[in-house]
Amino acid sequence: MNFNELSAVRPDLAFIAHWVREGSHVLDVGCGDGAMLRHLQVDKRCSGYGIELDDAQVLASTARGINVIQQDMENGLAMFGDNSFDTVLCLSSLQMMTHVEDLLRDIVRVGAEAIVSFPNFAHWPHRLALLKGRMPVSKSLPYQWYDTPNVRCATIYDFAELAHEVGLEVLECVALADGKPVHFLPNLRGSLAVFRLRKKQRAAG
């Protein structure tokens, strides 16, 4: 899948792909249908693996030629050693986890850097829905309250605070709307939050 094809289908993934260096060894946690990894393999000469639980998505990833491991992400990444990957992706999956903090620590353990994205609960349509007394339903949160796979709701500020608490350095943080960066009032106007992270570097001394 080339860049133009990815941009047409998933503009958010096309933006995030710019943060992955060419030739990187990549782990995609919650890889879905494998579109992102396939693009990275074809356009950026990356290698790596995907982790996915859903049967249909595993089949779709395999059909794209992705090396995919069928596993529940809640079980962690113990099969991988420290710093096994240049970049670990966790795109629109972290909010589906019960033990977010544990998985986040594991992600930055196995990767030199991590890129995490999630629906921004502070996006203005979500706030408006709550003011009307209803749970939000939107493009980034497309499920009804009773059938949603999302078990955690977070804002950009919430996640930045968590990253600091677990000893992570935020290298970049961008809010996206329709795959494009939002610079003015990002926590209000951005529907998707994207963070590039790494473990905090110890001061020399």
C-alpha positions as CSV (number, residue, x, y, z in Angstrom):
1,M,0.0,0.0,0.0
2,N,1.6,3.2,-1.1
3,F,1.3,6.6,0.6
4,N,-1.5,7.9,-1.6
5,E,-3.5,4.8,-1.1
6,L,-3.0,5.0,2.7
7,S,-3.9,8.7,2.7
8,A,-7.2,8.0,0.9
9,V,-8.2,5.3,3.3
10,R,-6.7,6.4,6.6
11,P,-5.3,9.9,6.6
12,D,-4.4,9.6,10.3
13,L,-2.1,6.6,9.6
14,A,-0.5,8.5,6.6
15,F,0.4,11.3,9.0
16,I,1.7,9.0,11.7
17,A,3.8,7.1,9.1
18,H,6.0,10.3,8.7
19,W,7.2,9.7,12.3
20,V,8.6,6.2,11.5
21,R,12.2,6.3,10.2
22,E,13.0,4.4,7.0
23,G,14.3,0.9,7.6
24,S,13.0,0.7,11.1
25,H,12.1,-2.5,12.9
26,V,8.5,-2.0,13.9
27,L,6.0,-3.7,16.2
28,D,2.3,-2.7,15.6
29,V,0.3,-3.5,18.7
30,G,-3.3,-3.9,17.6
31,C,-2.4,-3.9,13.9
32,G,-5.9,-4.3,12.6
33,D,-6.0,-5.3,9.0
34,G,-2.2,-4.6,8.6
35,A,-2.6,-1.5,6.4
36,M,-0.1,0.5,8.3
37,L,2.6,-2.2,8.5
38,R,2.1,-3.0,4.8
39,H,2.7,0.7,3.9
40,L,5.8,0.8,6.1
41,Q,7.2,-2.3,4.4
42,V,6.5,-1.1,0.9
43,D,7.3,2.6,1.1
44,K,9.8,2.8,3.9
45,R,11.5,-0.6,3.8
46,C,10.6,-1.4,7.4
47,S,10.4,-4.8,8.9
48,G,8.5,-6.2,11.9
49,Y,5.4,-7.8,13.4
50,G,1.8,-7.1,14.1
51,I,-0.2,-8.2,17.2
52,E,-3.9,-8.7,16.7
53,L,-6.6,-10.7,18.4
54,D,-9.6,-10.5,16.1
55,D,-9.8,-13.5,13.7
56,A,-11.0,-11.4,10.7
57,Q,-8.3,-8.8,11.2
58,V,-5.6,-11.5,11.6
59,L,-6.7,-13.0,8.2
60,A,-6.7,-9.6,6.6
61,S,-3.2,-8.8,7.9
62,T,-1.9,-12.2,6.7
63,A,-3.4,-11.6,3.3
64,R,-1.4,-8.4,3.1
65,G,1.8,-10.3,3.8
66,I,2.2,-9.1,7.4
67,N,3.8,-11.3,10.0
68,V,1.0,-11.2,12.6
69,I,0.9,-12.8,16.0
70,Q,-2.6,-13.6,17.3
71,Q,-2.6,-12.6,20.9
72,D,-4.6,-10.6,23.5
73,M,-2.6,-7.4,24.1
74,E,-3.7,-7.5,27.7
75,N,-1.3,-10.4,28.2
76,G,1.6,-8.0,27.6
77,L,4.7,-8.2,25.4
78,A,6.8,-10.6,27.5
79,M,7.7,-12.6,24.3
80,F,9.9,-9.6,23.3
81,G,13.1,-8.5,24.9
82,D,14.0,-5.0,25.9
83,N,14.6,-2.6,23.0
84,S,13.7,-5.3,20.4
85,F,12.2,-2.7,18.1
86,D,13.0,0.8,16.9
87,T,9.4,1.8,17.0
88,V,6.3,0.3,18.7
89,L,2.9,1.5,17.3
90,C,-0.2,1.4,19.4
91,L,-2.8,3.2,17.2
92,S,-6.4,3.6,18.4
93,S,-6.0,0.5,20.6
94,L,-4.8,1.7,24.0
95,Q,-8.2,2.9,25.0
96,M,-9.6,-0.6,24.6
97,M,-7.2,-2.0,27.3
98,T,-8.1,-2.5,30.9
99,H,-4.5,-2.2,32.2
100,V,-3.4,0.9,30.2
101,E,-0.5,1.8,32.5
102,D,1.0,-1.7,32.4
103,L,0.8,-2.0,28.6
104,L,2.3,1.5,28.1
105,R,5.3,0.6,30.2
106,D,5.7,-2.6,28.2
107,I,5.5,-0.8,24.9
108,V,8.4,1.5,25.8
109,R,10.3,-1.4,27.3
110,V,10.4,-3.3,24.0
111,G,10.8,-0.2,21.7
112,A,13.3,2.6,21.6
113,E,10.3,4.9,20.7
114,A,6.6,4.5,20.8
115,I,3.8,6.1,18.8
116,V,0.4,6.0,20.5
117,S,-2.9,7.4,19.3
118,F,-6.4,7.4,20.8
119,P,-9.7,9.3,20.4
120,N,-9.6,12.6,22.2
121,F,-12.6,12.6,24.6
122,A,-12.3,16.4,25.0
123,H,-13.1,17.0,21.3
124,W,-15.9,19.6,21.1
125,P,-18.6,17.3,19.6
126,H,-18.0,15.0,22.6
127,R,-18.3,17.8,25.1
128,L,-21.5,19.0,23.3
129,A,-23.1,15.5,23.5
130,L,-22.3,15.3,27.2
131,L,-23.9,18.8,27.7
132,K,-27.0,17.3,26.1
133,G,-26.9,14.5,28.6
134,R,-25.8,11.8,26.0
135,M,-22.7,9.7,25.6
136,P,-20.7,10.9,22.6
137,V,-21.0,9.1,19.2
138,S,-18.7,10.4,16.5
139,K,-16.3,9.4,13.7
140,S,-13.6,8.8,16.3
141,L,-16.0,7.2,18.8
142,P,-18.4,5.5,16.5
143,Y,-20.0,3.1,19.0
144,Q,-23.0,3.3,21.3
145,W,-22.3,3.2,25.0
146,Y,-23.6,-0.4,25.3
147,D,-21.5,-2.0,22.5
148,T,-18.2,0.0,22.6
149,P,-14.9,-1.8,22.8
150,N,-13.4,1.3,24.4
151,V,-13.1,0.9,28.1
152,R,-11.0,4.0,28.8
153,C,-11.7,7.6,27.9
154,A,-8.9,10.2,27.9
155,T,-8.1,13.7,26.8
156,I,-4.7,15.0,25.5
157,Y,-4.0,16.5,28.9
158,D,-4.9,13.2,30.7
159,F,-2.5,11.1,28.6
160,A,0.3,13.7,28.9
161,E,0.0,13.5,32.7
162,L,0.0,9.6,32.6
163,A,3.1,9.6,30.4
164,H,4.9,11.8,32.9
165,E,3.9,9.6,35.8
166,V,5.2,6.4,34.2
167,G,8.5,8.0,33.4
168,L,8.1,8.8,29.7
169,E,9.3,11.7,27.6
170,V,6.9,13.2,25.1
171,L,8.9,13.9,22.0
172,E,5.9,15.1,20.0
173,C,2.2,15.5,20.5
174,V,-0.2,16.3,17.8
175,A,-4.0,16.6,17.6
176,L,-5.5,15.5,14.3
177,A,-8.9,16.3,12.7
178,D,-9.6,14.4,9.5
179,G,-5.9,13.4,9.4
180,K,-4.6,17.0,9.6
181,P,-2.8,18.6,12.5
182,V,-4.7,21.1,14.6
183,H,-2.6,23.8,16.1
184,F,-5.2,26.2,17.6
185,L,-7.0,24.8,20.7
186,P,-5.9,21.2,19.9
187,N,-7.6,19.6,23.0
188,L,-10.9,21.1,21.9
189,R,-10.7,20.8,18.1
190,G,-8.7,17.6,17.6
191,S,-10.6,14.3,17.4
192,L,-7.5,12.1,17.6
193,A,-4.5,12.5,19.9
194,V,-1.1,11.2,18.7
195,F,2.0,11.0,21.0
196,R,5.6,10.1,20.1
197,L,7.3,8.8,23.3
198,R,10.4,7.3,24.8
199,K,11.7,6.5,28.2
200,K,13.1,9.5,30.0
201,Q,16.9,9.7,29.6
202,R,18.9,9.5,32.8
203,A,21.0,12.6,33.5
204,A,24.7,12.0,33.3
205,G,26.5,12.4,36.5
